[in-house]
Amino acid sequence: MFLTVDPEDKTPIYRQVADGIKNLIARRELAEGASLPPVRQLAGDLGVNLNTIAAAYRELQSEGLIVVKHGSGAVVASSTSAPEKGDERLRRPLRAALTELVLSGLPSQAIMNIVLAELKGLKKR
C-alpha cells in the first residue's frame, strides 16, 4: 500500500491518510477483504503518531469503508456491508468541491474536463 503525507499541507494528517486509503479503495488497489497494515506499522512507515492512524481508521470504519476487528486488524469492507448511504450524503462533498472550482473562476467546460479526468483516473485500474 503506497501512501504519503505532506506535513506542509493544511489538511490534518489523519484526513490525508483516510483520503489516501479511500483513493486506493476507489481505484481498486485495495480490494474487498484486503488487509490494511496494523496501526503501529503504518504509523512507523509514515513517521506519524499511532493515534493519527487510529483516527483515520476510525473515520473509515464509521463511513463503512473498512471493518476493524480488534486483534485481527482492519480489512476493506465489502460493498454490501457498507451502511446505506443517502444520495444527499454522497452529493455533499461533490458539491463542496464543485463550489471551490466555480469560485476559482474556471469556466464550466474546464470544470467538466477536470471532473471527467478524475473519474477516468479512478476507473482506470
C-alpha positions in Angstrom: 0.0 0.0 0.0 1.5 3.3 -1.1 0.5 6.3 1.0 2.3 9.6 1.6 1.6 12.5 3.9 2.6 16.1 3.4 3.3 17.9 6.8 3.2 21.2 4.9 -0.4 20.6 3.8 -3.0 22.3 5.9 -5.2 19.2 5.8 -4.8 17.2 9.0 -2.6 14.2 8.7 -5.3 11.8 9.7 -7.5 13.2 6.9 -4.6 12.8 4.4 -4.3 9.2 5.5 -8.0 8.5 5.3 -8.3 10.2 1.9 -5.3 8.3 0.6 -6.9 4.9 1.7 -10.2 6.0 0.1 -8.5 6.7 -3.1 -6.8 3.3 -3.1 -10.1 1.6 -2.5 -11.8 3.7 -5.2 -9.1 2.7 -7.7 -9.4 -0.9 -6.6 -5.8 -1.0 -5.5 -7.2 -2.2 -2.2 -9.9 -4.7 -2.9 -12.7 -6.0 -0.8 -11.3 -8.1 2.0 -7.8 -6.7 1.7 -6.0 -6.3 4.9 -4.7 -2.9 5.9 -1.4 -2.5 7.7 -1.6 -2.5 11.5 -1.9 0.9 13.0 1.6 0.7 14.6 3.2 -0.4 11.3 1.6 2.3 9.2 2.4 5.0 11.8 6.0 3.9 11.7 6.1 3.8 7.9 4.7 7.3 7.6 6.5 8.7 10.6 3.4 9.8 12.4 1.8 9.2 15.7 -0.2 6.0 16.2 -3.3 8.0 17.3 -3.2 9.7 13.9 -3.6 6.4 12.1 -6.1 5.2 14.6 -8.2 8.3 13.9 -8.0 7.7 10.2 -9.1 4.1 10.6 -12.0 5.1 12.9 -13.2 7.6 10.3 -13.0 5.0 7.5 -14.8 2.5 9.7 -17.6 5.0 10.6 -18.0 5.6 6.8 -18.4 1.8 6.3 -15.3 1.5 4.1 -13.3 -0.7 6.4 -14.0 -3.2 9.2 -11.8 -3.1 12.2 -11.6 -6.4 14.2 -9.7 -6.0 17.4 -6.9 -8.5 17.5 -7.1 -9.3 13.8 -6.7 -5.8 12.2 -8.6 -3.8 9.6 -9.9 -5.0 6.2 -11.6 -3.3 3.4 -15.3 -3.8 3.8 -17.4 -5.5 1.1 -19.6 -3.1 -0.8 -22.7 -5.0 0.5 -21.6 -4.5 4.1 -21.4 -0.7 3.9 -24.2 1.2 5.6 -26.8 2.6 3.3 -25.6 6.0 2.1 -28.2 8.6 1.2 -27.9 10.5 -2.0 -27.5 13.8 -0.2 -24.7 12.4 1.9 -22.8 11.4 -1.3 -23.5 14.7 -3.0 -22.3 17.0 -0.2 -18.6 16.6 -0.7 -19.0 16.7 -4.5 -21.0 20.0 -4.2 -18.2 21.4 -1.9 -15.5 20.5 -4.5 -17.5 21.9 -7.4 -18.2 25.1 -5.4 -14.4 25.6 -5.0 -13.9 25.1 -8.7 -16.6 27.6 -9.6 -15.3 30.1 -7.1 -11.8 29.8 -8.6 -13.2 31.3 -11.8 -12.9 28.3 -14.0 -15.4 28.0 -16.8 -18.0 25.2 -16.7 -16.3 23.2 -19.5 -13.0 23.3 -17.7 -14.7 22.1 -14.5 -16.3 19.3 -16.5 -13.0 18.3 -18.0 -11.4 18.2 -14.5 -14.3 16.0 -13.2 -14.1 13.6 -16.2 -10.3 13.3 -15.9 -10.5 12.5 -12.2 -13.3 10.0 -12.8 -11.3 8.4 -15.6 -8.3 8.2 -13.3 -10.3 6.4 -10.7 -11.8 3.9 -13.2 -8.5 3.3 -15.0 -7.4 0.5 -12.8 
